[in-house]
């Protein structure tokens, strides 16, 4: 515990207790497990801190809308309580739904994505209420869903229907990170995402492979399709795909130029052997470049040894990571047209789950600057500001329907293994996340309507994070 977080120690420890209880609930949305029970548990935690909580049905899981406090400024917080499946179970070094500490890291499914964020933010709110005699110096509106890991199919309609109850001066997004050097990493946007499956069938049943001389192979056709989607540099080659891509602003390019490193920490953590970009190009592509990814491939014989078979059918799963102004529906049209032009019109293209558009906040917005200053104060280091995360999420309806800037600031780390076995956070990062929440809420609470948002003074001397 550092001097900066020492006075928050009781709230940090209680937050870790909340995290232990939340991790114990296997709220896997893809499998429909423990979703109402987890929603109820989160609602009780919020109600205990003075929030008025409403629970609404969703297509997959309940949606929580909570509100507490009053004042001239309103902070909207977005989180989700659902998690990814724990498979493969045999790769976990401790039970996935038991919070376990090893060497300063806390392990468990959802500890980073996204229950650790919920617990750390609630701990910050407790600390602020204690400082203000049980009250909050601003209005906090908190939207917590249970469908994020399956594409948030209920969210856009929910935001549209409840727009007035969600109006705010800014939105604290559900994730964020801390660099290996200890610098907070803030993201001002997210890429869009569209997941599809390519399916090809040539017969009603598998055939003897000798018939490959006269009957086409579905896996070969799928291989041709995939190979036609991008070049060796990873650039998507579908005609028209880049036509709507929004150009980077001067502020975007300036922020990217200030991002340190070249992705080496991630490459080393995961043993990457074939990077597509290093040096300054790494951050430019991560923030600004749309891509297509092959997520999985199936069909034919997959067991030991050989089986001379010509498969009847096969499939490939893809995701497209999109940037602002790209429309997933338009990209889907372009994909189908491209395959037809390649003589592969028999390949069926099926959209999986709900697609999401990209979103990006203005780096000069007062709320963004307040978040940057709060991160600087809480971490004692200059924040790294990314115009966009390379990841995706349901941010677009917040910016388009509500018109609020969103800033992702949180407790993740480059080796957090989110969505993988041994998901983890660093214990000290959890404490810093609580401190950030306190700094941000206090700063917003001091602001007057129309006066802009104040920025807190750094609590410790600034550094570049090398400590």
C-alpha positions, 0 to 999 in steps of 0.5 A: 500500500502506497501513501497515496492509497493508505487512507483508502485501505479499509475501502480497498479491503472491503472492495476486495471482499465484494470482488471475492463474492462476485467472482464466486458467481459463475455468471456466464452469459454465453451459457445462461448461467447464474445471471439473475442471481448475479444481477440480484447480488450486484443490486444488493451491493448498490442498494447498500450504498444508497443507490435506487436500483431498477431491474429490467428484463433483457434478452439474455440477462437482467439490466440494472439501472441505478442512481444516487446522489445529487449535484450540478454534474452527472457521472454515468458509469457503465459496467457488466456482470457477465463473464466468459466461459472458463474453458479450458478448465485444465489450464487454470492454476486455481479454481476459476470461480474462487478469488485466489492471490499469488505473488501480488496478483488476484486470479479468477474469472471476471476479476478483470473483465468486469467484476473487479471494475465494479468492485473497485468503483463501488469502493471509491463511491463508499470512500467519497460518501464517507468523506461527505457525511454519507452523501455524494457531491454529484449525481451518479447513474450506473448502468450494469448489464449482463449481456456484454460478452454475447454482444449486448443485444438488449443495450441499444434499445434499452438506452434509447428507451431510457435516454432521459434517465441516462443523461450525463456529462460523461461516461466512465467506461467499463474497462481500462489498464495500467502499463507495465511501467505503472502508467494509467492507460485511458482509451477514448473510444472502441472499435466496432465489431462484426462476427460472421461464419462462412459455411460451405457444403458440397454434399449430404455426407462425407465422401471417400477422398478419391472423389476429390478428383471430380468433386470440389472440397468445402475446406479448400473453398473456404481457404480460398475465401479467407485468403482473399480477405486480406494481404500479407500486411493484414490489410483488408482487401474487400473492395469498398471496405475502407471507403467510409473509414474516418480519417484521424484527427490531428489530436488523434495522431498527436496522442498516438505519437505520445504512446510509449513502446511498440507493443513489446510487452504484449508480445513477450507476455504471450510469446508472439512470433509473427507480429504484423507491426512494431515501432510507431506503426504498432500504436497507429494500427491498434488505434486506427486500422480496421482488421479481419480475424480468423477465430476458428476453422472446422470441418472434416477429420480432426482426430489422430492419424489420417482419415482419407475423407472428402468433407461434406461441409466446413465453416470458418468463424471471422470477426471484423474490427471496425473504426468510426463511420464503418457500418457493419451492415454495409461491411456484410454486403461488401463481404457477400459481394466480394465472395460472389466476385471471387466465384465463391457465391455458394459460401453462406455468410451468417452474422453471429450475435449482435454487431457494434459500431465504433465510437470515439470521444474528442480528446479536448472534451472537458470530461476527457481532460478531467479523467486524464487529470484524475488518473495523473493524480491517482497514479502519480504518473503521466497517463497514456491516452489512446484515441481508441482501444483495439478492442470492441464494445457497445459504446456507440449508442452512448455517444450517438443516442446520449451524446456523452463522451466515454473514457475507459479507465480501469485496473487491467494489465497487459498480462491479465489474460482476459477471456483466457485461463488464469485471468488476473489483476494486480492487487496494487492496480485495484487500489489505484483504481479506487484512488482514481474513482475518488479523484474523479468523483471529487473533481466532478462534484466541485464543478458548476454547470457551464463552468467546465470541469476542474482538474485535480492537482497531482497528489505526488510528483509526476514521473514517466512511470519508471519507478 
